[in-house]
Amino acid sequence: MSIELERRLRSLRLSGMAGSLAARLLQAEQGGLTCREFLELLTEDELALRRDRLYARRLKRANLPCEKSLSDFDFSFNPKIPKGLILELATARFVRERRNLLLIGPSGVGKSHIAIALAISAITAGHTALHVSAFDLVAGLRQAEATGEREELIGSLSSVELLVLEDLGMKRFPPGSAEYLLEVFFRRYEKASTIVTTNRPIEDWGKMLGDAAAAGALLDRFLHHAEVITITGPSYRLHERKRKGLEIPEIKE
């Protein structure tokens, strides 16, 4: 009987219930579950499986370069980092409220770790996310325009609930890049959240993007509802290398 019932559940695409059916039947027989308790447990198994699958799909679509957690982040290494604010951001309330986050600082201070960990927290909370470098975003938009798919890509970028735009200013942008970025920020303004990581101060953005007017308009929208965290201090990566007794190469001018 349970084999036929399991087959029917699978035909109804209730694989979570089908997978736990035998165990729940045994539990009901040995534990004296009521019909209601049995059905509650069985349906919770189905919901749990669907939540896990949805999380896995959203995590894959987020295109994160790796998985990071704030529980793995060493706040003690740099006490200047506002731990309380970052932990509050990890509740994903800023995503629900469509606010933004700007992380500024040199390489190695933890900007990417924090950004990726916050993206995973948002996905865990049920939101969609996408990670992309600023340079790759502009390159993708330029290619999409050449193939007539720009509007489709812009629409996709506008609909994701949390966009993580990494390494703004790390590479030199081609001419016209500011207009592409401005359109993305314009479409997302007050509709979705964006995290930007950069090693360049805000006052350099006009020069960095090669268009002061577009950079000003971009910043006006992005910073309107944004937390700005500037991280200073030594590189955690170089600290780890030194701790392991490895040589740190000298960079000459």
C-alpha positions as CSV (number, residue, x, y, z in Angstrom):
1,M,0.0,0.0,0.0
2,S,2.8,2.4,0.9
3,I,4.6,1.7,-2.3
4,E,1.5,2.6,-4.4
5,L,0.9,5.7,-2.3
6,E,4.5,6.8,-2.7
7,R,4.1,6.3,-6.5
8,R,1.0,8.5,-6.5
9,L,2.7,11.2,-4.5
10,R,5.6,11.3,-6.9
11,S,3.2,11.5,-9.9
12,L,1.7,14.5,-8.2
13,R,5.2,16.0,-7.9
14,L,5.1,15.7,-4.1
15,S,8.6,14.1,-3.8
16,G,9.2,15.5,-0.3
17,M,6.2,13.7,1.0
18,A,7.0,10.6,-1.0
19,G,10.6,10.5,0.3
20,S,9.6,10.6,3.9
21,L,6.4,8.5,3.6
22,A,7.8,5.2,4.9
23,A,9.5,6.9,7.9
24,R,6.4,8.9,8.8
25,L,4.2,5.8,8.5
26,L,6.5,3.9,10.8
27,Q,6.5,6.9,13.2
28,A,2.7,7.0,13.2
29,E,2.5,3.2,13.9
30,Q,5.0,3.3,16.7
31,G,4.2,6.7,18.2
32,G,0.5,6.7,17.9
33,L,0.2,9.9,15.8
34,T,-3.2,11.2,15.0
35,C,-4.2,11.6,11.3
36,R,-3.8,15.3,11.7
37,E,-0.3,15.1,13.2
38,F,0.7,12.6,10.5
39,L,-0.4,14.9,7.7
40,E,1.2,18.0,9.3
41,L,4.5,16.2,9.5
42,L,4.2,14.9,5.9
43,T,3.3,18.3,4.5
44,E,6.2,19.9,6.4
45,D,8.6,17.5,4.8
46,E,7.3,18.6,1.4
47,L,7.6,22.3,2.3
48,A,11.1,21.7,3.7
49,L,12.3,20.0,0.5
50,R,10.8,22.8,-1.7
51,R,12.5,25.5,0.5
52,D,15.8,23.7,0.1
53,R,15.5,23.3,-3.6
54,L,14.5,27.0,-4.0
55,Y,17.4,28.1,-1.9
56,A,19.8,25.9,-4.0
57,R,18.4,27.4,-7.3
58,R,18.7,31.0,-6.0
59,L,22.2,30.3,-4.8
60,K,23.2,29.0,-8.1
61,R,21.6,31.8,-10.0
62,A,23.4,34.4,-7.8
63,N,26.7,33.5,-9.5
64,L,28.6,34.0,-6.3
65,P,32.4,33.3,-6.7
66,C,32.4,31.4,-3.4
67,E,30.4,30.9,-0.2
68,K,31.2,33.2,2.7
69,S,29.6,33.6,6.2
70,L,29.9,36.3,8.7
71,S,30.5,33.6,11.3
72,D,33.8,33.0,9.5
73,F,34.7,36.7,9.4
74,D,37.4,37.8,11.9
75,F,36.0,41.1,13.2
76,S,38.7,41.2,15.9
77,F,41.4,41.6,13.2
78,N,40.1,45.1,12.5
79,P,38.0,46.6,15.3
80,K,37.2,49.6,13.1
81,I,34.7,47.5,11.1
82,P,31.2,48.2,12.4
83,K,30.2,44.7,13.5
84,G,26.8,45.7,14.9
85,L,25.8,47.4,11.6
86,I,27.0,44.5,9.5
87,L,25.1,42.0,11.6
88,E,22.0,44.1,11.3
89,L,22.4,44.1,7.5
90,A,22.6,40.3,7.7
91,T,19.0,40.2,8.8
92,A,18.2,41.3,5.1
93,R,15.9,44.1,6.4
94,F,17.8,46.5,4.1
95,V,16.8,44.3,1.1
96,R,13.1,44.3,2.2
97,E,13.4,48.1,2.6
98,R,15.1,48.5,-0.8
99,R,18.2,50.2,0.7
100,N,21.7,50.1,-0.6
101,L,25.2,49.5,0.8
102,L,28.5,50.9,-0.3
103,L,31.7,49.3,1.0
104,I,34.9,51.3,0.4
105,G,38.4,50.3,1.2
106,P,41.7,48.9,-0.2
107,S,42.2,45.3,-1.3
108,G,42.2,42.7,1.4
109,V,40.2,44.4,4.1
110,G,37.1,42.2,3.8
111,K,34.8,44.0,1.4
112,S,34.1,41.0,-0.7
113,H,33.7,38.6,2.2
114,I,31.1,40.9,3.7
115,A,29.2,41.5,0.5
116,I,29.0,37.8,-0.4
117,A,28.0,36.9,3.2
118,L,25.2,39.5,3.0
119,A,24.1,38.1,-0.3
120,I,23.8,34.6,1.1
121,S,21.9,35.9,4.1
122,A,19.5,37.6,1.8
123,I,19.0,34.4,-0.2
124,T,18.5,32.5,3.0
125,A,15.8,35.0,3.9
126,G,14.0,34.3,0.6
127,H,15.3,37.0,-1.7
128,T,16.9,36.7,-5.1
129,A,20.5,37.9,-5.6
130,L,23.1,38.3,-8.3
131,H,26.8,38.9,-8.0
132,V,28.8,40.5,-10.9
133,S,31.9,42.6,-11.2
134,A,31.3,46.2,-12.4
135,F,33.6,45.6,-15.4
136,D,31.8,42.4,-16.4
137,L,28.4,44.1,-16.0
138,V,29.4,46.9,-18.4
139,A,31.0,44.4,-20.9
140,G,27.8,42.4,-20.8
141,L,25.6,45.4,-21.4
142,R,27.8,46.5,-24.4
143,Q,27.6,43.0,-25.9
144,A,23.8,42.8,-25.3
145,E,23.4,46.2,-27.1
146,A,25.3,44.8,-30.1
147,T,23.0,41.8,-30.3
148,G,19.8,43.6,-29.6
149,E,19.3,42.1,-26.1
150,R,20.1,45.1,-24.0
151,E,16.6,45.7,-22.8
152,E,16.2,42.1,-21.8
153,L,19.4,42.2,-19.8
154,I,18.5,45.5,-18.2
155,G,15.1,44.1,-17.2
156,S,16.8,41.0,-15.6
157,L,19.2,43.2,-13.7
158,S,16.4,45.4,-12.5
159,S,14.2,42.6,-11.2
160,V,16.8,40.9,-9.0
161,E,16.2,41.9,-5.4
162,L,19.8,42.3,-4.4
163,L,22.6,43.1,-6.9
164,V,26.1,42.8,-5.7
165,L,28.4,44.9,-7.9
166,E,32.0,44.2,-7.0
167,D,35.3,45.9,-7.7
168,L,34.0,49.2,-9.1
169,G,37.1,51.0,-10.4
170,M,39.4,48.0,-10.2
171,K,39.8,48.0,-14.0
172,R,39.7,50.9,-16.4
173,F,36.2,51.3,-18.0
174,P,35.8,51.8,-21.7
175,P,34.2,55.1,-22.9
176,G,30.5,55.3,-22.3
177,S,30.5,52.9,-19.3
178,A,29.0,55.5,-17.0
179,E,25.8,55.6,-19.1
180,Y,25.4,51.8,-18.9
181,L,25.8,51.9,-15.1
182,L,23.6,54.9,-14.7
183,E,20.7,53.1,-16.5
184,V,21.1,50.1,-14.2
185,F,21.0,52.3,-11.1
186,F,18.2,54.4,-12.5
187,R,16.0,51.3,-13.1
188,R,16.8,49.9,-9.6
189,Y,16.3,53.2,-7.7
190,E,13.8,52.7,-4.8
191,K,12.8,49.3,-6.3
192,A,15.6,47.0,-5.3
193,S,18.8,46.9,-3.3
194,T,22.4,47.1,-4.5
195,I,25.7,46.5,-2.8
196,V,28.8,48.1,-4.3
197,T,32.4,47.4,-3.3
198,T,35.1,49.7,-4.5
199,N,38.7,50.8,-3.6
200,R,38.0,54.3,-4.9
201,P,36.6,57.2,-2.8
202,I,33.3,58.7,-3.9
203,E,35.0,61.9,-5.1
204,D,37.0,59.9,-7.7
205,W,33.9,58.4,-9.3
206,G,33.5,61.1,-12.0
207,K,37.1,60.7,-13.1
208,M,36.9,56.9,-12.8
209,L,33.9,56.6,-15.0
210,G,35.0,59.3,-17.4
211,D,31.7,61.2,-17.0
212,A,31.2,63.5,-14.0
213,A,27.6,64.3,-14.8
214,A,26.6,60.7,-15.2
215,A,28.6,59.7,-12.1
216,G,26.8,62.5,-10.1
217,A,23.4,61.3,-11.2
218,L,24.3,57.7,-10.4
219,L,25.5,58.6,-6.9
220,D,22.5,60.8,-6.3
221,R,20.2,57.8,-6.7
222,F,22.5,55.1,-5.2
223,L,23.4,57.1,-2.0
224,H,19.8,58.4,-1.4
225,H,19.0,55.3,0.7
226,A,22.4,53.8,1.4
227,E,24.7,52.8,4.2
228,V,28.3,53.8,3.5
229,I,31.0,51.8,5.3
230,T,34.6,52.8,4.8
231,I,37.1,50.2,5.9
232,T,40.7,51.1,6.6
233,G,43.5,49.1,7.9
234,P,45.9,46.3,6.9
235,S,45.1,43.5,4.4
236,Y,43.7,40.3,6.1
237,R,45.1,38.2,3.2
238,L,48.7,39.5,3.8
239,H,48.2,39.1,7.6
240,E,47.3,35.4,7.0
241,R,50.3,34.9,4.7
242,K,52.6,36.5,7.3
243,R,51.1,34.4,10.1
244,K,51.9,31.3,8.1
245,G,55.5,32.4,7.8
246,L,55.3,33.0,4.1
247,E,57.2,35.8,2.4
248,I,55.3,39.0,1.4
249,P,56.7,40.3,-1.9
250,E,57.7,43.9,-1.9
251,I,55.8,46.1,-4.5
252,K,58.1,48.7,-5.9
253,E,57.0,52.0,-7.3
